[in-house]
Amino acid sequence: MDPVRTVTIETDDGPSEAYLAGAGPGVLFYMDAIGLRPQIAAMVGRIASWGYTVLAPNVFHRDGTAAQLAPTQDLTIRANRDAFFAGGVMGRIRSLTPDRAGRDARAWMTTLAGVATAGPIGTTGYCMGARLAVRTAGWFPDRVRAVGGFHGGGLATGASDSPHLSVAGTTASYVFGHADKDRSMTPPQVELLEQALTQAAVPHRNEIYPGAAHGYTMADTSEWHEPSAERHYRELRELLDATLPGEGG
C-alpha cells in the first residue's frame, strides 16, 4: 500500500485535515461518519496502490480535528459502536448541509487538481460519504467520470434535494454496493436510485450485497463483512480502471 500523509486544506470555513497518497488520476474519497482514522488511511493507501492519487478530507472539520472527533473505544464491539453513534455523530451529519458540502467540494477539487494527473477524476464514498460522492458528480459534471458509493444511506428519498437527483446531467459511471436490509437505504430506495440512473442513461451497477451490514467495508467496526468489503474493492477498481486514464486505467 502507498504511504499516506496528512495535509491541510484551506476551506471557506477554516482549515481541514486530509489524507493524501499516490500518483496518477485523482480520486476524491469521502469518509464515513466515524471520521478520519487509521482504517480510512489504510483504504486510501490501498486505492492509491492501484495507480491513483487519493485525497480523503475531514468533512467534519467545522466540528473539530480528526483526533478530537475520533472514537476512543474499540468499535469492533457493537455496544461501543452504538454508543459512539449516540454521542453526537448524527448532529454532525445533519449540520453538513448540501450548501456547506458544496463549498467544501470546491476546495477538495482544487486541491486534488494540484496534485493529481490532469484530467477527469473519480469519487468514492462510504456511509454518508456516498451521498457526498454522488452530489460532487452533480456539482462537477465535467470533471467527475466515476462515482462509487458503498453502504450509503439516504441516497434516494422524496426530498427535493435528494442525492439521486444529482445523477441527471452527469457523464459519470456509477457503482453502488448497498448493505443488505439497510433501514437507511431500503429496496424501494434502491429502486428509486435505479430509475434515476436508467433515466440518465449512465453506465452503472446498483446492487445489494447479501449479508452485508451497514458499514461492511470498515474493518475497525463490528459491521465489517470481509467478503463484501473485498467485493467493493474489486468493483471500485474495475470502475476506476475503466473510466480514468493514466497509470490506473
C-alpha positions as a Markdown table, in Angstrom:
| # | Residue | x | y | z |
|---|---|---|---|---|
| 1 | Met | 0.0 | 0.0 | 0.0 |
| 2 | Asp | 1.2 | 3.5 | -0.7 |
| 3 | Pro | 2.4 | 5.7 | 2.2 |
| 4 | Val | -0.3 | 8.1 | 3.3 |
| 5 | Arg | 0.4 | 11.6 | 4.6 |
| 6 | Thr | -1.7 | 14.2 | 6.3 |
| 7 | Val | -2.1 | 17.6 | 4.6 |
| 8 | Thr | -4.1 | 20.7 | 5.4 |
| 9 | Ile | -6.6 | 22.2 | 3.0 |
| 10 | Glu | -8.0 | 25.7 | 3.5 |
| 11 | Thr | -11.8 | 25.9 | 3.0 |
| 12 | Asp | -14.1 | 28.8 | 3.2 |
| 13 | Asp | -14.9 | 27.8 | 6.8 |
| 14 | Gly | -11.4 | 27.1 | 8.0 |
| 15 | Pro | -8.7 | 24.5 | 7.7 |
| 16 | Ser | -9.3 | 20.8 | 7.2 |
| 17 | Glu | -7.0 | 17.9 | 7.5 |
| 18 | Ala | -7.0 | 15.3 | 4.7 |
| 19 | Tyr | -5.2 | 12.1 | 3.9 |
| 20 | Leu | -3.3 | 12.1 | 0.6 |
| 21 | Ala | -1.5 | 9.2 | -1.1 |
| 22 | Gly | -0.4 | 8.0 | -4.5 |
| 23 | Ala | 0.2 | 9.3 | -8.0 |
| 24 | Gly | -1.9 | 9.3 | -11.2 |
| 25 | Pro | -5.5 | 10.3 | -11.9 |
| 26 | Gly | -7.4 | 11.8 | -8.9 |
| 27 | Val | -9.9 | 10.0 | -6.6 |
| 28 | Leu | -11.8 | 12.0 | -4.0 |
| 29 | Phe | -12.5 | 9.7 | -1.1 |
| 30 | Tyr | -15.4 | 10.7 | 1.2 |
| 31 | Met | -15.1 | 9.1 | 4.6 |
| 32 | Asp | -17.8 | 7.5 | 6.7 |
| 33 | Ala | -19.4 | 9.2 | 9.7 |
| 34 | Ile | -16.8 | 7.8 | 12.1 |
| 35 | Gly | -14.2 | 10.1 | 10.5 |
| 36 | Leu | -10.5 | 10.1 | 9.5 |
| 37 | Arg | -8.6 | 7.4 | 11.4 |
| 38 | Pro | -6.2 | 4.5 | 10.6 |
| 39 | Gln | -8.9 | 2.5 | 8.8 |
| 40 | Ile | -9.5 | 5.3 | 6.3 |
| 41 | Ala | -5.8 | 5.8 | 5.9 |
| 42 | Ala | -5.5 | 2.1 | 5.1 |
| 43 | Met | -8.2 | 2.3 | 2.5 |
| 44 | Val | -6.7 | 5.4 | 0.9 |
| 45 | Gly | -3.4 | 3.7 | 0.7 |
| 46 | Arg | -4.9 | 0.6 | -0.9 |
| 47 | Ile | -6.7 | 2.5 | -3.6 |
| 48 | Ala | -3.7 | 4.7 | -4.2 |
| 49 | Ser | -1.6 | 1.5 | -4.8 |
| 50 | Trp | -3.7 | 0.8 | -7.9 |
| 51 | Gly | -2.2 | 3.9 | -9.6 |
| 52 | Tyr | -4.3 | 6.8 | -8.3 |
| 53 | Thr | -3.9 | 10.0 | -6.3 |
| 54 | Val | -6.3 | 9.7 | -3.5 |
| 55 | Leu | -7.5 | 12.5 | -1.2 |
| 56 | Ala | -9.7 | 11.9 | 1.8 |
| 57 | Pro | -10.7 | 15.2 | 3.6 |
| 58 | Asn | -12.1 | 15.5 | 7.1 |
| 59 | Val | -15.6 | 16.7 | 6.1 |
| 60 | Phe | -16.4 | 17.4 | 9.7 |
| 61 | His | -13.7 | 20.0 | 10.0 |
| 62 | Arg | -16.2 | 22.5 | 11.4 |
| 63 | Asp | -16.8 | 20.3 | 14.4 |
| 64 | Gly | -13.2 | 19.5 | 15.3 |
| 65 | Thr | -10.0 | 17.9 | 14.2 |
| 66 | Ala | -9.8 | 14.2 | 13.3 |
| 67 | Ala | -8.2 | 13.4 | 16.7 |
| 68 | Gln | -10.8 | 15.4 | 18.6 |
| 69 | Leu | -13.7 | 13.5 | 16.9 |
| 70 | Ala | -12.1 | 10.1 | 16.8 |
| 71 | Pro | -13.7 | 7.2 | 18.8 |
| 72 | Thr | -11.8 | 6.3 | 22.0 |
| 73 | Gln | -13.2 | 2.8 | 22.4 |
| 74 | Asp | -13.0 | -0.4 | 20.3 |
| 75 | Leu | -15.7 | -0.2 | 17.7 |
| 76 | Thr | -15.5 | -3.8 | 16.9 |
| 77 | Ile | -17.6 | -4.2 | 20.0 |
| 78 | Arg | -21.1 | -3.4 | 18.8 |
| 79 | Ala | -22.1 | -1.7 | 22.1 |
| 80 | Asn | -19.2 | 0.7 | 21.8 |
| 81 | Arg | -20.1 | 1.5 | 18.1 |
| 82 | Asp | -23.7 | 2.2 | 19.1 |
| 83 | Ala | -22.5 | 4.4 | 21.9 |
| 84 | Phe | -20.2 | 6.3 | 19.6 |
| 85 | Phe | -23.0 | 7.0 | 17.1 |
| 86 | Ala | -25.3 | 8.1 | 20.0 |
| 87 | Gly | -22.7 | 10.7 | 21.1 |
| 88 | Gly | -23.2 | 13.5 | 18.5 |
| 89 | Val | -22.4 | 11.8 | 15.2 |
| 90 | Met | -25.9 | 12.4 | 13.8 |
| 91 | Gly | -25.7 | 16.1 | 14.7 |
| 92 | Arg | -22.5 | 16.4 | 12.7 |
| 93 | Ile | -24.1 | 14.7 | 9.7 |
| 94 | Arg | -27.2 | 17.0 | 9.9 |
| 95 | Ser | -25.0 | 20.1 | 10.1 |
| 96 | Leu | -23.2 | 19.2 | 6.9 |
| 97 | Thr | -25.8 | 20.7 | 4.6 |
| 98 | Pro | -25.5 | 20.4 | 0.8 |
| 99 | Asp | -24.6 | 24.1 | 0.8 |
| 100 | Arg | -21.7 | 23.6 | 3.2 |
| 101 | Ala | -20.6 | 20.4 | 1.4 |
| 102 | Gly | -20.7 | 22.1 | -1.9 |
| 103 | Arg | -18.4 | 24.9 | -0.7 |
| 104 | Asp | -16.1 | 22.3 | 0.7 |
| 105 | Ala | -16.1 | 20.3 | -2.5 |
| 106 | Arg | -14.6 | 23.2 | -4.4 |
| 107 | Ala | -11.7 | 23.2 | -2.0 |
| 108 | Trp | -11.3 | 19.4 | -2.3 |
| 109 | Met | -11.4 | 19.5 | -6.1 |
| 110 | Thr | -8.9 | 22.4 | -6.3 |
| 111 | Thr | -6.5 | 20.5 | -4.0 |
| 112 | Leu | -6.8 | 17.3 | -6.0 |
| 113 | Ala | -6.3 | 19.1 | -9.3 |
| 114 | Gly | -3.0 | 20.4 | -7.9 |
| 115 | Val | -1.6 | 17.0 | -7.0 |
| 116 | Ala | -3.2 | 14.5 | -9.4 |
| 117 | Thr | -2.6 | 13.8 | -13.1 |
| 118 | Ala | -4.6 | 16.3 | -15.2 |
| 119 | Gly | -7.9 | 15.0 | -16.4 |
| 120 | Pro | -11.1 | 13.6 | -15.0 |
| 121 | Ile | -11.4 | 12.2 | -11.5 |
| 122 | Gly | -13.4 | 9.7 | -9.6 |
| 123 | Thr | -15.2 | 9.9 | -6.3 |
| 124 | Thr | -15.9 | 7.2 | -3.8 |
| 125 | Gly | -17.9 | 7.5 | -0.6 |
| 126 | Tyr | -18.9 | 5.4 | 2.4 |
| 127 | Cys | -22.0 | 5.7 | 4.6 |
| 128 | Met | -23.0 | 9.4 | 4.5 |
| 129 | Gly | -19.9 | 9.9 | 2.3 |
| 130 | Ala | -21.7 | 8.1 | -0.5 |
| 131 | Arg | -24.2 | 11.0 | -0.7 |
| 132 | Leu | -21.3 | 13.4 | -1.0 |
| 133 | Ala | -19.7 | 11.4 | -3.8 |
| 134 | Val | -23.0 | 11.5 | -5.8 |
| 135 | Arg | -23.6 | 15.2 | -5.1 |
| 136 | Thr | -20.0 | 16.0 | -6.2 |
| 137 | Ala | -20.6 | 14.4 | -9.6 |
| 138 | Gly | -23.6 | 16.7 | -9.9 |
| 139 | Trp | -21.7 | 19.8 | -8.9 |
| 140 | Phe | -18.8 | 19.0 | -11.2 |
| 141 | Pro | -20.3 | 17.0 | -14.1 |
| 142 | Asp | -17.4 | 17.9 | -16.5 |
| 143 | Arg | -14.8 | 16.6 | -14.1 |
| 144 | Val | -16.2 | 13.6 | -12.4 |
| 145 | Arg | -16.2 | 10.4 | -14.5 |
| 146 | Ala | -16.6 | 7.7 | -11.9 |
| 147 | Val | -18.7 | 7.5 | -8.7 |
| 148 | Gly | -18.6 | 4.7 | -6.2 |
| 149 | Gly | -21.0 | 4.6 | -3.2 |
| 150 | Phe | -20.9 | 1.8 | -0.6 |
| 151 | His | -23.3 | 1.2 | 2.3 |
| 152 | Gly | -24.7 | 4.6 | 1.7 |
| 153 | Gly | -27.8 | 5.8 | 3.4 |
| 154 | Gly | -30.4 | 8.2 | 2.1 |
| 155 | Leu | -29.2 | 8.2 | -1.4 |
| 156 | Ala | -32.7 | 8.3 | -2.9 |
| 157 | Thr | -35.6 | 9.9 | -0.9 |
| 158 | Gly | -38.6 | 12.0 | -1.6 |
| 159 | Ala | -36.9 | 15.2 | -0.6 |
| 160 | Ser | -36.4 | 18.0 | -3.2 |
| 161 | Asp | -32.7 | 17.9 | -2.7 |
| 162 | Ser | -32.3 | 14.1 | -2.6 |
| 163 | Pro | -28.8 | 13.0 | -3.8 |
| 164 | His | -30.2 | 10.8 | -6.6 |
| 165 | Leu | -31.5 | 13.9 | -8.3 |
| 166 | Ser | -27.8 | 14.9 | -8.9 |
| 167 | Val | -27.4 | 12.0 | -11.4 |
| 168 | Ala | -29.3 | 13.8 | -14.2 |
| 169 | Gly | -26.9 | 15.7 | -16.4 |
| 170 | Thr | -23.8 | 13.9 | -15.3 |
| 171 | Thr | -21.4 | 11.9 | -17.5 |
| 172 | Ala | -20.0 | 9.6 | -14.8 |
| 173 | Ser | -20.2 | 5.8 | -14.5 |
| 174 | Tyr | -21.6 | 4.6 | -11.2 |
| 175 | Val | -21.1 | 1.6 | -8.9 |
| 176 | Phe | -23.3 | 1.2 | -5.8 |
| 177 | Gly | -22.9 | -1.6 | -3.3 |
| 178 | His | -25.8 | -1.4 | -0.8 |
| 179 | Ala | -25.9 | -3.0 | 2.6 |
| 180 | Asp | -28.4 | -5.8 | 3.0 |
| 181 | Lys | -31.5 | -5.0 | 5.0 |
| 182 | Asp | -30.3 | -1.4 | 5.5 |
| 183 | Arg | -33.0 | 0.7 | 7.0 |
| 184 | Ser | -31.3 | 3.8 | 5.7 |
| 185 | Met | -31.4 | 2.5 | 2.1 |
| 186 | Thr | -34.3 | 0.2 | 1.6 |
| 187 | Pro | -35.1 | -1.8 | -1.5 |
| 188 | Pro | -37.7 | 0.8 | -2.7 |
| 189 | Gln | -35.0 | 3.4 | -2.3 |
| 190 | Val | -32.5 | 1.3 | -4.3 |
| 191 | Glu | -35.1 | 1.0 | -7.0 |
| 192 | Leu | -35.7 | 4.8 | -7.0 |
| 193 | Leu | -31.9 | 5.2 | -7.5 |
| 194 | Glu | -32.0 | 2.7 | -10.3 |
| 195 | Gln | -34.7 | 4.7 | -12.0 |
| 196 | Ala | -32.6 | 7.8 | -11.8 |
| 197 | Leu | -29.5 | 6.0 | -13.2 |
| 198 | Thr | -31.5 | 4.4 | -16.0 |
| 199 | Gln | -33.3 | 7.7 | -17.0 |
| 200 | Ala | -29.9 | 9.5 | -17.1 |
| 201 | Ala | -28.6 | 6.7 | -19.4 |
| 202 | Val | -25.3 | 6.4 | -17.5 |
| 203 | Pro | -23.3 | 3.2 | -17.1 |
| 204 | His | -24.0 | 1.8 | -13.7 |
| 205 | Arg | -24.1 | -1.1 | -11.3 |
| 206 | Asn | -26.6 | -0.8 | -8.4 |
| 207 | Glu | -26.7 | -3.8 | -6.2 |
| 208 | Ile | -27.4 | -5.0 | -2.7 |
| 209 | Tyr | -24.6 | -7.1 | -1.2 |
| 210 | Pro | -26.2 | -10.2 | 0.5 |
| 211 | Gly | -25.3 | -10.5 | 4.2 |
| 212 | Ala | -23.5 | -7.1 | 4.3 |
| 213 | Ala | -24.4 | -4.8 | 7.2 |
| 214 | His | -24.3 | -1.0 | 7.0 |
| 215 | Gly | -20.6 | -0.3 | 7.4 |
| 216 | Tyr | -19.4 | -3.5 | 5.9 |
| 217 | Thr | -16.2 | -2.0 | 4.5 |
| 218 | Met | -14.9 | -0.8 | 7.8 |
| 219 | Ala | -12.6 | -3.4 | 9.4 |
| 220 | Asp | -12.3 | -1.5 | 12.6 |
| 221 | Thr | -16.0 | -1.9 | 13.4 |
| 222 | Ser | -18.4 | -4.6 | 14.4 |
| 223 | Glu | -20.2 | -4.3 | 11.0 |
| 224 | Trp | -17.2 | -5.4 | 8.9 |
| 225 | His | -18.1 | -8.1 | 6.4 |
| 226 | Glu | -14.9 | -9.2 | 4.7 |
| 227 | Pro | -16.4 | -10.9 | 1.6 |
| 228 | Ser | -18.4 | -7.7 | 0.8 |
| 229 | Ala | -15.5 | -5.4 | 1.6 |
| 230 | Glu | -13.3 | -7.3 | -0.8 |
| 231 | Arg | -16.1 | -7.3 | -3.4 |
| 232 | His | -16.3 | -3.5 | -3.0 |
| 233 | Tyr | -12.6 | -3.2 | -3.7 |
| 234 | Arg | -12.9 | -5.3 | -6.9 |
| 235 | Glu | -15.8 | -3.4 | -8.2 |
| 236 | Leu | -14.4 | 0.0 | -7.3 |
| 237 | Arg | -11.1 | -0.8 | -9.1 |
| 238 | Glu | -12.9 | -2.0 | -12.2 |
| 239 | Leu | -14.8 | 1.2 | -12.2 |
| 240 | Leu | -11.8 | 3.5 | -11.9 |
| 241 | Asp | -9.7 | 1.5 | -14.3 |
| 242 | Ala | -12.4 | 1.6 | -16.9 |
| 243 | Thr | -13.1 | 5.4 | -16.7 |
| 244 | Leu | -9.9 | 7.2 | -15.7 |
| 245 | Pro | -6.9 | 7.5 | -18.0 |
| 246 | Gly | -3.3 | 7.2 | -16.9 |
| 247 | Glu | -1.5 | 4.9 | -14.5 |
| 248 | Gly | -4.6 | 3.2 | -13.0 |
| 249 | Gly | -6.8 | 2.9 | -16.1 |
